[in-house]
Amino acid sequence: MTDPLIYIGLRSIVLILSGLIGPHSVLASDELSLPSRVGSMRISLPSHERILIATVLAHPDRYQMRDVRLTGTIRAMQTEIITNRMICGSAHERTTLTLEDDSGQIEILDQGACGKNVGALKAPMLKTGQPIDLLVQIMFPTSLGSSGSSVEATIRYIDLVRE
């Protein structure tokens, strides 16, 4: 008598879950709403407020260990192979981008296979002069011995600017 009830309950759960997953997968495949996987949640890039580069550089302590959305044009890029296996266990590519918006320039780092970029678009796929939309994590070293601290921005997600 309880077996049919369990079967009906499990079937109901499967139908409910498929109803929740179905529309989500359709949204995820929409070219204009590419979601990034940040942690265990899907968050769309446009849901983050765009911050000017000059603001991040002027007040890096406000953005320490936070994800920040930057939009700009790639002015320079350099990809190198890191062979030091102590960093992440294997050789990997590291790409440095110089991103520029109307307020200034900042260097942005993509650690390749050892990094935090969770999107399908990787930095080596980009070209100089291309406008991009980024989610980056800001690190501001605050060591006492450093006289001129710099901001480190690590790519979490890249998207092309849609016009």
Backbone as JSON, one array per atom type, in Angstrom:
{
  "sequence": "MTDPLIYIGLRSIVLILSGLIGPHSVLASDELSLPSRVGSMRISLPSHERILIATVLAHPDRYQMRDVRLTGTIRAMQTEIITNRMICGSAHERTTLTLEDDSGQIEILDQGACGKNVGALKAPMLKTGQPIDLLVQIMFPTSLGSSGSSVEATIRYIDLVRE",
  "N": [[0.82, -1.19, 0.0], [2.0, 1.26, 0.73], [4.0, 1.48, -1.19], [2.9, 2.36, -3.75], [2.21, 4.97, -2.97], [4.68, 6.12, -2.34], [5.86, 5.97, -4.86], [4.18, 7.69, -6.34], [4.68, 10.08, -4.96], [7.47, 10.45, -5.45], [7.41, 10.66, -8.23], [5.94, 13.01, -8.52], [7.74, 14.85, -7.42], [9.84, 14.67, -9.28], [8.52, 15.67, -11.58], [7.98, 18.29, -10.74], [10.59, 19.28, -10.35], [11.59, 19.03, -12.97], [10.01, 20.89, -14.22], [11.0, 23.22, -13.07], [13.68, 23.2, -13.89], [13.57, 23.09, -16.67], [12.56, 25.68, -17.88], [14.68, 27.24, -16.94], [16.93, 26.25, -18.28], [16.32, 27.02, -20.85], [16.45, 29.8, -20.62], [19.16, 30.0, -20.0], [20.31, 29.35, -22.39], [19.77, 31.49, -23.98], [21.11, 33.94, -25.98], [21.43, 36.6, -25.21], [21.32, 36.68, -22.48], [23.55, 35.59, -20.96], [24.4, 33.6, -18.37], [26.6, 33.72, -15.57], [28.43, 31.42, -13.61], [28.77, 31.88, -10.44], [30.15, 30.94, -7.61], [27.88, 28.7, -6.25], [25.64, 29.59, -7.46], [23.68, 30.94, -10.19], [24.32, 33.94, -11.7], [23.48, 36.75, -13.51], [25.55, 38.75, -15.57], [24.75, 41.47, -16.11], [23.38, 42.02, -13.75], [25.09, 43.05, -11.93], [26.3, 46.15, -10.77], [27.84, 48.49, -12.89], [31.12, 49.63, -12.52], [33.31, 52.39, -12.67], [36.66, 52.39, -13.89], [38.47, 54.28, -12.83], [37.27, 54.8, -10.36], [37.56, 52.38, -8.99], [40.37, 52.28, -8.87], [40.89, 54.59, -7.37], [39.72, 54.06, -4.91], [40.44, 51.39, -3.82], [40.22, 49.85, -1.5], [37.52, 49.78, -0.87], [36.54, 47.84, -2.51], [37.78, 45.5, -1.92], [38.32, 42.07, -2.18], [35.92, 41.72, -3.48], [33.49, 41.11, -6.07], [33.45, 42.88, -9.05], [31.95, 44.72, -11.65], [33.27, 45.59, -14.71], [33.49, 47.53, -17.67], [34.85, 47.94, -20.85], [37.4, 48.68, -23.32], [39.75, 46.53, -24.81], [43.06, 47.35, -24.68], [45.63, 46.37, -24.72], [47.2, 43.15, -24.71], [48.66, 40.21, -23.33], [49.76, 36.95, -23.46], [51.14, 34.31, -21.65], [52.98, 31.29, -21.0], [52.93, 29.59, -18.01], [55.18, 27.73, -16.42], [55.8, 26.85, -13.93], [55.01, 24.45, -11.79], [54.31, 24.54, -9.17], [52.46, 26.47, -8.66], [49.78, 25.8, -9.5], [49.79, 23.11, -9.91], [50.11, 22.27, -12.53], [51.37, 23.17, -15.8], [50.22, 26.25, -17.21], [48.25, 28.74, -18.99], [48.61, 32.25, -18.69], [47.03, 35.27, -18.95], [47.35, 38.71, -19.44], [45.42, 41.53, -19.53], [45.02, 44.85, -20.69], [42.67, 47.0, -19.79], [40.52, 49.58, -20.83], [38.43, 52.29, -20.0], [36.28, 55.2, -20.19], [37.33, 56.54, -18.03], [39.85, 55.66, -17.26], [42.64, 53.26, -17.11], [43.25, 49.77, -16.45], [45.06, 46.89, -15.41], [44.21, 43.57, -16.01], [43.92, 40.23, -14.94], [43.96, 36.92, -16.16], [44.05, 33.71, -15.15], [43.95, 31.41, -16.64], [43.66, 27.89, -16.81], [44.1, 27.64, -14.11], [42.72, 29.6, -12.91], [39.91, 31.71, -11.91], [37.98, 32.19, -13.77], [34.88, 31.49, -14.82], [33.36, 31.42, -17.06], [32.58, 30.56, -20.52], [34.0, 31.99, -22.39], [37.3, 32.79, -22.79], [40.24, 34.68, -21.9], [42.49, 34.48, -23.8], [41.09, 34.21, -26.19], [40.25, 36.65, -26.98], [40.65, 39.89, -28.65], [42.81, 42.68, -29.28], [41.42, 45.92, -29.04], [38.84, 45.13, -28.85], [35.61, 45.55, -27.43], [34.62, 44.73, -24.14], [32.81, 43.15, -21.46], [33.16, 42.63, -18.09], [33.41, 40.56, -15.17], [35.18, 40.94, -12.36], [37.41, 40.0, -9.71], [38.53, 41.94, -7.08], [41.64, 42.56, -5.62], [43.46, 44.02, -3.11], [46.5, 44.5, -2.09], [47.56, 44.85, 1.21], [49.9, 44.98, 2.66], [52.28, 45.88, 5.18], [54.9, 46.52, 4.47], [54.88, 47.43, 1.87], [55.28, 50.18, -0.21], [54.09, 51.41, -2.45], [51.12, 50.39, -3.17], [49.37, 48.19, -5.34], [46.5, 47.47, -7.39], [45.01, 44.36, -7.86], [43.26, 42.74, -10.3], [41.29, 40.05, -10.98], [39.99, 37.94, -13.42], [36.65, 36.82, -13.38], [34.49, 36.36, -15.02], [33.85, 36.74, -18.48], [32.34, 38.67, -21.05], [31.21, 39.57, -24.28], [30.66, 42.93, -25.37], [27.45, 43.92, -26.14], [25.86, 45.59, -28.7]],
  "CA": [[0.0, 0.0, 0.0], [2.86, 2.44, 0.77], [4.82, 1.56, -2.39], [2.31, 3.28, -4.73], [2.27, 6.34, -2.46], [6.07, 6.57, -2.52], [6.05, 6.13, -6.3], [3.46, 8.91, -6.73], [5.42, 11.2, -4.38], [8.72, 10.64, -6.2], [7.07, 11.12, -9.58], [5.56, 14.41, -8.37], [8.98, 15.63, -7.22], [10.55, 14.72, -10.57], [7.79, 16.59, -12.45], [8.18, 19.65, -10.24], [11.97, 19.66, -10.65], [11.77, 19.21, -14.42], [9.37, 22.17, -14.53], [11.91, 24.29, -12.65], [14.92, 23.14, -14.66], [13.27, 23.32, -18.09], [12.63, 27.09, -18.26], [16.0, 27.79, -16.63], [17.87, 25.89, -19.33], [15.99, 27.85, -22.01], [17.03, 31.11, -20.35], [20.61, 29.91, -20.04], [20.79, 29.26, -23.76], [19.51, 32.75, -24.64], [22.38, 34.6, -26.26], [21.51, 37.9, -24.57], [21.36, 36.58, -21.02], [24.52, 34.57, -20.6], [24.63, 33.62, -16.93], [27.88, 33.22, -15.09], [28.28, 30.6, -12.41], [29.58, 32.46, -9.39], [29.84, 30.06, -6.5], [26.93, 27.67, -6.66], [24.45, 30.24, -7.99], [23.81, 31.59, -11.48], [24.06, 35.37, -11.59], [23.76, 37.35, -14.81], [26.51, 39.85, -15.51], [24.08, 42.78, -15.97], [22.85, 42.24, -12.41], [26.11, 43.77, -11.16], [26.45, 47.56, -11.15], [29.1, 48.79, -13.57], [31.97, 50.57, -11.79], [34.36, 52.98, -13.5], [38.02, 51.98, -13.53], [39.04, 55.32, -11.96], [36.69, 54.64, -9.03], [38.23, 51.22, -8.38], [41.76, 52.65, -8.58], [40.92, 55.63, -6.34], [39.24, 53.53, -3.63], [40.48, 49.93, -3.92], [39.82, 49.23, -0.24], [36.06, 49.58, -0.89], [36.22, 46.69, -3.36], [38.63, 44.38, -1.51], [37.74, 40.72, -2.21], [34.56, 41.79, -4.03], [33.33, 41.01, -7.52], [33.12, 44.18, -9.61], [31.72, 44.69, -13.1], [33.97, 46.62, -15.48], [33.24, 47.48, -19.11], [35.81, 48.78, -21.54], [38.02, 48.19, -24.54], [41.08, 45.94, -24.61], [44.1, 48.16, -25.32], [46.81, 45.52, -24.88], [47.08, 41.84, -24.07], [49.84, 39.37, -23.42], [49.56, 35.61, -22.9], [52.38, 33.58, -21.44], [52.84, 29.97, -20.4], [53.55, 29.49, -16.69], [55.61, 26.33, -16.29], [56.0, 26.54, -12.52], [53.93, 23.55, -11.38], [54.0, 24.8, -7.76], [51.36, 27.43, -8.58], [48.48, 25.11, -9.49], [49.96, 21.69, -10.17], [50.43, 22.0, -13.93], [51.65, 24.35, -16.61], [48.97, 26.87, -17.63], [48.36, 30.05, -19.61], [48.21, 33.43, -17.92], [46.85, 36.4, -19.87], [47.18, 40.02, -18.84], [44.72, 42.47, -20.41], [44.91, 46.24, -20.27], [41.31, 47.41, -20.11], [40.36, 51.04, -20.75], [37.12, 52.91, -20.17], [36.42, 56.66, -20.3], [37.92, 57.12, -16.83], [41.22, 55.21, -17.02], [43.08, 51.93, -17.52], [43.62, 48.84, -15.4], [45.49, 45.58, -15.87], [43.34, 42.5, -15.54], [44.62, 38.96, -15.05], [43.23, 35.66, -16.34], [45.0, 32.64, -14.81], [43.72, 30.23, -17.46], [43.13, 26.69, -16.14], [44.27, 27.77, -12.65], [42.03, 30.8, -12.46], [38.54, 31.73, -11.42], [37.09, 32.51, -14.88], [33.93, 30.39, -14.93], [32.63, 31.51, -18.32], [33.11, 29.83, -21.68], [34.91, 32.89, -23.1], [38.58, 32.93, -22.08], [41.01, 35.85, -22.32], [43.26, 34.32, -25.04], [40.19, 34.24, -27.35], [39.93, 38.04, -27.25], [41.55, 40.64, -29.52], [43.02, 44.09, -28.95], [40.42, 46.79, -29.64], [37.51, 44.55, -28.65], [34.91, 45.98, -26.22], [34.21, 43.59, -23.33], [32.13, 43.34, -20.18], [33.86, 41.69, -17.21], [33.23, 40.48, -13.73], [36.52, 40.71, -11.83], [37.57, 40.06, -8.25], [39.54, 42.93, -6.75], [42.52, 42.29, -4.49], [44.27, 45.2, -2.8], [47.48, 44.09, -1.07], [47.68, 45.85, 2.27], [51.05, 44.65, 3.5], [52.9, 47.06, 5.77], [56.17, 46.82, 3.84], [54.78, 47.94, 0.5], [55.07, 51.63, -0.23], [53.12, 51.7, -3.5], [50.26, 49.22, -3.36], [48.67, 48.15, -6.6], [45.25, 46.72, -7.4], [45.03, 43.17, -8.71], [41.91, 42.38, -10.74], [41.32, 38.71, -11.56], [38.76, 37.69, -14.17], [35.68, 35.81, -12.95], [33.6, 36.1, -16.15], [34.01, 37.67, -19.61], [31.3, 38.67, -22.06], [31.39, 40.61, -25.3], [29.69, 44.01, -25.26], [26.41, 43.83, -27.16], [25.45, 46.96, -29.05]],
  "C": [[0.87, 1.27, 0.0], [3.72, 2.57, -0.48], [4.2, 2.47, -3.45], [2.36, 4.73, -4.27], [3.67, 6.93, -2.62], [6.34, 6.85, -3.99], [5.4, 7.43, -6.78], [4.2, 10.14, -6.2], [6.7, 11.49, -5.13], [8.45, 11.17, -7.59], [6.67, 12.6, -9.54], [6.78, 15.31, -8.21], [9.74, 15.76, -8.53], [9.86, 15.69, -11.52], [7.99, 18.04, -12.02], [9.59, 20.13, -10.58], [12.18, 19.87, -12.14], [11.11, 20.5, -14.87], [10.24, 23.35, -14.16], [13.16, 24.34, -13.51], [14.68, 23.49, -16.11], [13.36, 24.78, -18.49], [13.99, 27.7, -18.0], [16.99, 27.47, -17.74], [17.59, 26.67, -20.61], [16.57, 29.24, -21.82], [18.53, 31.08, -20.46], [21.13, 29.85, -21.47], [20.52, 30.54, -24.54], [20.8, 33.53, -24.77], [22.52, 35.93, -25.52], [21.55, 37.83, -23.05], [22.3, 35.46, -20.6], [24.79, 34.63, -19.11], [26.04, 33.16, -16.6], [27.61, 32.4, -13.84], [29.28, 31.14, -11.4], [29.23, 31.71, -8.12], [28.91, 28.97, -6.98], [25.68, 28.27, -7.27], [24.73, 30.79, -9.38], [23.41, 33.05, -11.32], [24.4, 35.98, -12.94], [24.68, 38.55, -14.62], [25.83, 41.21, -15.37], [23.48, 43.03, -14.59], [23.85, 42.95, -11.5], [26.2, 45.21, -11.68], [27.82, 47.76, -11.8], [29.84, 49.88, -12.79], [33.03, 51.11, -12.74], [35.73, 52.56, -12.99], [38.64, 52.99, -12.57], [38.52, 55.2, -10.53], [37.35, 53.48, -8.29], [39.66, 51.58, -7.99], [41.87, 53.69, -7.47], [40.56, 55.09, -4.96], [39.26, 51.99, -3.63], [40.05, 49.21, -2.65], [38.31, 48.98, -0.16], [35.67, 48.29, -1.61], [37.03, 45.45, -3.0], [37.84, 43.08, -1.45], [36.29, 40.72, -2.72], [34.59, 41.61, -5.53], [32.8, 42.34, -8.03], [32.95, 44.03, -11.11], [32.41, 45.89, -13.74], [33.61, 46.43, -16.96], [34.25, 48.41, -19.77], [36.34, 48.11, -22.79], [39.41, 47.65, -24.22], [42.08, 46.78, -25.38], [45.38, 47.36, -25.55], [46.53, 44.18, -24.23], [48.33, 41.03, -24.32], [49.53, 38.04, -22.74], [50.91, 34.93, -22.79], [52.07, 32.23, -20.81], [53.61, 29.96, -19.09], [53.9, 28.01, -16.5], [55.84, 25.91, -14.85], [54.81, 25.72, -12.01], [53.55, 23.75, -9.9], [52.77, 25.71, -7.62], [50.01, 26.71, -8.56], [48.6, 23.64, -9.88], [50.27, 21.33, -11.61], [50.76, 23.3, -14.65], [50.3, 24.92, -17.08], [49.25, 28.22, -18.29], [47.93, 31.12, -18.62], [48.16, 34.6, -18.9], [46.63, 37.67, -19.07], [46.55, 40.93, -19.89], [44.84, 43.86, -19.84], [43.55, 46.71, -20.75], [41.2, 48.92, -19.9], [38.89, 51.4, -20.88], [37.34, 54.42, -20.23], [37.15, 57.29, -19.14], [39.37, 56.7, -16.58], [41.49, 53.81, -17.53], [43.43, 51.09, -16.3], [44.09, 47.54, -16.05], [44.63, 44.52, -15.21], [44.01, 41.18, -15.86], [43.65, 37.8, -15.22], [44.25, 34.54, -16.16], [44.78, 31.36, -15.62], [43.13, 29.09, -16.64], [43.25, 26.77, -14.63], [43.46, 28.92, -12.08], [40.6, 30.59, -12.05], [37.54, 32.06, -12.52], [36.17, 31.33, -15.14], [33.15, 30.41, -16.24], [33.3, 30.71, -19.43], [34.13, 30.67, -22.45], [36.15, 33.11, -22.25], [39.38, 34.08, -22.68], [41.81, 35.63, -23.6], [42.4, 34.33, -26.32], [39.89, 35.67, -27.79], [40.98, 38.69, -28.15], [41.67, 42.08, -29.01], [41.99, 44.93, -29.71], [38.99, 46.31, -29.43], [36.87, 45.1, -27.37], [34.38, 44.76, -25.46], [33.55, 44.06, -22.04], [32.69, 42.26, -19.27], [33.3, 41.7, -15.8], [34.6, 40.1, -13.2], [36.48, 40.73, -10.3], [38.74, 40.99, -7.97], [40.31, 42.49, -5.51], [43.39, 43.54, -4.32], [45.24, 44.8, -1.71], [47.68, 45.21, -0.05], [48.84, 45.55, 3.2], [51.75, 45.92, 3.97], [54.19, 47.47, 5.06], [56.07, 47.42, 2.45], [54.46, 49.43, 0.52], [54.04, 52.01, -1.27], [52.28, 50.48, -3.79], [49.55, 49.32, -4.7], [47.42, 47.29, -6.47], [45.43, 45.53, -8.33], [43.59, 42.81, -9.02], [42.0, 41.05, -11.48], [39.97, 38.42, -12.19], [37.95, 36.56, -13.56], [34.78, 35.41, -14.12], [33.83, 37.16, -17.22], [32.81, 37.53, -20.53], [31.64, 39.76, -23.07], [30.31, 41.67, -25.11], [28.74, 43.89, -26.43], [25.9, 45.24, -27.44], [24.05, 46.99, -29.57]]
}
